[in-house]
Amino acid sequence: MPSLSVRGSLLLVCALAVTGCASLQSQDQINYAHCRMVGQASKAEKFDVVLREADLCLEKNQLSQPMQSLVYWLKSDAYASFKRYPEAIAAKEKSIELGPKPDARAVLDLSRLYREAGNPQKALELVQSNLDNNLGEAGKGSGFNMPTYYHLGQTLYDLGRYREAAEAYSTGLLKQPDYAWAFYHRGLAYDKLGQTDDARADFAQFAKLVNQKYVEPQHQAKLAEYKIKLP
């Protein structure tokens, strides 16, 4: 499954194609080219280009609210890539405001940004708002799957509520038992709780399931601490 950033860039490019850009007058084509560049640059992870072209896209075109929402979404991802979290948060909030309907995944993404900005309490409030409003991952009433419980576990862990974090990951794993990163982070929670046998079991399961290209030195160091090697 493509990342939210990649899916957003593809949606933006496709949405612009549907508008029939070829039928526009020359200057309009030039203006819409900025919007196409946002999607293309995001897909290519050229985030400095995303930020430059997104501002031009919004400034020079009369976009529908859903298309504006996509542009702000990609701006947020670009700011986050540079760890400019206040700006990433502002852009994500604008994207949600302009979106056509409540978007549970967008709220979870905003929660992540607040957590990375050092505000886990706000992050927890956002995840809890999805739960309170029965807002599942694909819209109201769709149910709560791994993304909800994964973000809940992350925020609880950052707040030092390790037992509750482990329980959140466990609930998510009932929904998606092959999600490697939930095992890793539950292992961290167990490690904090002094439950070394449970932590070791989770880290071992993580090592079996994870796509190794995403394993970074700090993950390898934690596995080495428990004498676990990647296959």
C-alpha positions, -999 to +999 in steps of 0.1 A: +000+000+000+015+034-009+021+059+018-003+087+025+021+112+009+024+091-023-014+085-024-020+122-020+004+131-048-012+106-071-047+120-062-036+155-069-021+146-103-052+126-113-076+153-101-058+179-123-060+155-152-098+153-148-101+190-150-091+188-186-060+210-184-054+207-221-085+227-228-074+256-206-060+289-220-022+292-221-018+312-189-042+288-171-021+259-182+010+276-168-007+282-135-020+246-132+015+234-140+025+245-105-002+222-090+010+193-111+045+199-099+034+196-063+022+161-069+052+151-090+077+166-066+060+149-036+062+115-052+099+121-060+105+133-024+117+167-036+102+185-007+118+219-012+101+219-046+068+209-030+068+239-007+077+263-035+052+250-060+024+245-035+024+282-026+023+291-063-004+266-070-026+280-043-019+316-052-025+314-089-055+291-092-091+290-081-090+254-067-119+235-053-118+230-015-110+192-019-080+201-042-068+228-018-070+202+009-047+179-011-022+206-017-021+215+020-017+178+029+014+176+007+027+208+021+024+194+056+043+163+046+070+184+031+073+206+062+075+174+083+103+160+062+123+191+073+111+186+109+094+220+107+065+207+128+046+239+137+043+246+100+035+210+092+007+211+119-008+243+105-008+229+070-024+196+081-051+215+101-059+236+070-061+204+049-085+189+074-106+221+075-109+221+037-115+183+034-149+171+021-157+149+052-143+138+085-110+119+078-099+096+106-065+090+090-059+127+087-066+131+124-042+103+132-016+119+110-021+152+128-017+134+161+016+121+149+028+156+141+019+169+175+037+139+191+068+146+170+066+183+179+068+172+216+032+175+225+020+140+233-010+152+253-025+170+223-017+139+202-036+117+227-066+141+226-067+138+188-067+100+189-093+100+216-115+123+195-116+096+168-126+071+194-152+094+210-167+102+176-168+067+164-146+078+135-129+048+120-101+047+095-124+049+064-151+071+078-178+071+104-187+036+117-160+018+098-144+005+130-111+009+147-082-010+132-044-010+136-038+027+128-059+039+157-044+016+182-008+021+169-011+059+173-028+054+207+001+032+218+027+057+205+011+086+224+006+067+256+043+055+255+055+091+250+034+100+281+051+073+301+019+052+304+037+020+293+011-005+305-017+012+286+006+016+255+012-022+255-025-028+258-032-005+228-006-024+207-021-057+217-056-046+206-042-035+173-024-068+168-057-086+172-068-067+141-035-070+122-013-097+136+015-093+110+022-057+117+059-058+126+062-023+141+035-029+166+056-058+180+087-036+181+069-008+200+051-031+223+085-046+230+097-012+240+068-008+264+074-042+279+111-033+283+102-001+302+079-023+324+108-047+332+090-076+314+121-087+296+107-121+285+077-105+268+099-078+253+123-104+239+094-124+223+081-092+207+115-081+193+120-116+179+087-115+162+095-080+148+128-094+134+109-121+116+083-098+101+099-065+094+110-052+060+147-048+067+151-017+045+132+003+072+153-010+101+176+018+114+206+017+137+186+024+168+163-006+161+193-028+155+208-017+187+177-026+207+176-061+190+213-065+198+206-057+235+183-087+235+208-108+214+184-110+185+196-109+149+177-101+118+173-132+095 
